[in-house]
C-alpha cells in the first residue's frame, strides 16, 4: 500500500510552493521514506493529491504552466497511473477550473468532481462539476445551502458510505475555531444541515480530511501534523 502526501515549507496559500511525495507502507506497519513523484519538477507546485479507489488515477491541485503559458492561480489536474506503476502525463481538468484558485479535488460516488474554490468572490466554497458520459465534466456550480454559508468551506471528500460529504469549514457556527471538520449528507437533492465532527475538532486548525482505502480510518491534519482516528469513533458512524 502506498500513500501520497504534499509538503510545503509553510502554509501553502502564502508560500505558493508544495511538492507531492509517495510513501510506501512497510511489512511491519511503518511508513518508508518519502519519494517525490516523477510528474512534478522544480517548475511546478503541486498539492492535494487524491487517489481514485482503484488507484488508476490521482487528482491534484497545481500551479504549473498550461499550454506553455505560466500560471499563478491553482488549477485542478489529474494524472493516470499505468498498470506497471508508471505515470502518464498530467492533464488539466479544464471544465472544472476557473481563473481563481481551485483546490483539493475529489471524486464523488456519481463521478462528479468536487473542489474548493474562491471563484465566487466572497471566500472559498465547494463547487461540483458533474461527470459526462464521454469522460468530460460539465460546468462547475457551487453547492447549495446549507453546505454553502457565509463561512469558508473547502477540502471536500466523501466518506466511504458514499453519502456523507466531509469538508473543512473556517469560521462556521458549531465549530471550535479556525478550521474544523463538518459533514453533510445528500438526501435526494437536498443537503442536510452540516454536523461538526466533534471527535476531531479542537481550538486548533483541523483540515485536509482523507479516508483509508478500507474506509476504517479518517486521516486529517492538525497544525501541520497528520493524525488519524477510527471512523467508528466519530459522528460519521451515527
Secondary structure as GFF3:
##gff-version 3
##sequence-region A 1 238
A	DSSP	beta_strand	2	7	.	.	.	ID=ss1
A	DSSP	alpha_helix	12	15	.	.	.	ID=ss2
A	DSSP	beta_strand	19	24	.	.	.	ID=ss3
A	DSSP	beta_strand	35	36	.	.	.	ID=ss4
A	DSSP	beta_strand	45	51	.	.	.	ID=ss5
A	DSSP	beta_strand	57	63	.	.	.	ID=ss6
A	DSSP	beta_strand	75	80	.	.	.	ID=ss7
A	DSSP	beta_strand	91	92	.	.	.	ID=ss8
A	DSSP	beta_strand	102	107	.	.	.	ID=ss9
A	DSSP	beta_strand	113	117	.	.	.	ID=ss10
A	DSSP	beta_strand	125	131	.	.	.	ID=ss11
A	DSSP	beta_strand	137	142	.	.	.	ID=ss12
A	DSSP	beta_strand	152	158	.	.	.	ID=ss13
A	DSSP	beta_strand	164	170	.	.	.	ID=ss14
A	DSSP	beta_strand	179	187	.	.	.	ID=ss15
A	DSSP	beta_strand	190	191	.	.	.	ID=ss16
A	DSSP	beta_strand	195	196	.	.	.	ID=ss17
A	DSSP	beta_strand	206	211	.	.	.	ID=ss18
A	DSSP	beta_strand	217	222	.	.	.	ID=ss19
A	DSSP	beta_strand	225	230	.	.	.	ID=ss20
A	DSSP	three_ten_helix	231	233	.	.	.	ID=ss21
A	DSSP	three_ten_helix	235	237	.	.	.	ID=ss22
###
